[in-house]
């Protein structure tokens, strides 16, 4: 079983973030959600290791705060 890399593993994380933001520029919220979904599927296919993907999904889900009054935040 491979382990999810959680330490910074990008040569330039700030540049990645800028590119990610620019990829979403001028999109509607619906288009942006569709882009995110497609991006997740492309990256998951590239990773190709279900155990790593499960770890990533578990970690991402655990970071979501649920407010009983407001739903997910």
C-alpha positions, 0 to 999 in steps of 0.5 A: 500500500502506498502512502499519501504524500502530505508534505509539499511536493510541488517545486513552486506551490504558489505558481500552481495555485495561481494557475489553478485560480486562472483556470477558473477565471471567467467561469460560472459557479456551475462551470467551476464545479464541473471543472473541479470534478473533471480535474479530480477525475483526471488527477485520480486517473493519473495517480491510479492507486486506489489506496492513495486516493482513499487516503486523500478522500478521507483526509479531505473529508475530515477537514470539512467542518459540519455545523448542524445549524448551517450544514457543511461549511 
